[in-house]
Amino acid sequence: MRFLVTRPQPDCRRTAEKLRALGHVADEAPVLKTVEVRSAKIGPEGVSALAFSSRRSVAVLLAQGRIDALRSLPVFTVGDATALACREAGFSNILSASGDIAALAQLILDSRSGLSSGAVLYPAAEDRAGDLEGLLAAGGISCRTVVLYRMEPAESLPSAVVDGLRQNAFDGVFIYSKRTAEAFLALVRRHGLDHIFSRLPVYALSRQSAEPLFEVSQVRIAAAPNESALMDLALTQC
């Protein structure tokens, strides 16, 4: 089968390679690109723990050489993939919520007895799903968000992808976030391909990520907000 992967790099290639290893064809079409915010101030002072809602934040901290001073802090992650990225980055005290932002907030609140009196430091994107700060504040825990990067939309789709969409060559497209869905829809319309959604299966990580496409497509939503569930859905539906 042939799939279209729309997530930003390097995650786009990582997902595509998983599909290729299973014997499928995967086209890479990142519809968002990462732009780092290097002016962000980050450090362990007054901090009791770290929270990560994506492994991209971990990767940006590593790339900027600012992770060493943070490694002794306990870490809470939204899911297992982000937890693995933290482990590979040298963190040792890691707890995964294996869910969404609400699950991450609840995990931190349930673990408060093991934290010092400092704030939870949340290195994240400029545009974020959920409201970790609000959820933690409601539970009496201070959260300090530091914007590490923002995602900007791509200007066009690769020509091979445009041709493939026009020829109905894809067995499905993978959508991982609401921003990705919005960017993909905008690019499809820019290329004059609105009609493709009547026959292009769309597989989304969550209902929230699928929302921008509900009016144009019968989106299939993964049983759980993780890549394994998304791939299982796509491979059993096709």
C-alpha positions, 0 to 999 in steps of 0.5 A: 500500500502507498501512504502519505505522511504529513508530519514535520521532519524528522518525525515524518521520515521516522514514520515513513521508515516504519511503514517501509519496513512493513513493506509499504510505500510511504511518501514524505510531505511535511506540511509544517516546518520547525522554526526555533526560538533561540531567545527562550530563557530556560534553566533549573532555578526555581523548578521542581520538574519538567513536562514535555508534550512532544519529543520535538521539544527534547530534540530542540533542547538537545540541538541548542545544547541546553539540556545538561543543566536539566537532566537531574530534574524529574520528567513527566511526558505526555506519552511513551515516545516522548519518554523514550526521547527523554531517556535517550537524551540522558534523563533518568527519572521519567514518568509517562502519562501514556495519553493526552495533556489532561492525562499528563496534568493528572499524572503530575498532580498525582505525583506532587508529593514527590516534588519540591516547591518549585514550578513545573517547567514546560518547554513547548511549542508556540501553539499547543494542544490543551492547557497544561498550565490551566489544568495544573493551576487548578490543582495548585501547581505552578507551571512555567511555559517556555516557548522553544519553537513554532511551526510554520506551514510549508508553501507547497506539496512535493510535485510527486505528491501532487501527482499522486493525489491527483491520480488517486494513488494513495491508500491513506494520509496520516494526520498527527495534529490539528495544525497539520490537518489545517496546513494539509487542507490549505495546501490541498486547496492551493493545488486545486485538489479539493475533490480528493477527499471524496476518495482519500482515506484520512487517518488521524491520531485523535478527534482534535487533530481530525477536526479541521477535516471533518467537513471534507472527509470521513476521517478515521480516528485511532483508538488511542492517541499514539502511532501504534494505534494509528498504524493499526487502524490504517493497515486494518482498514485498507 
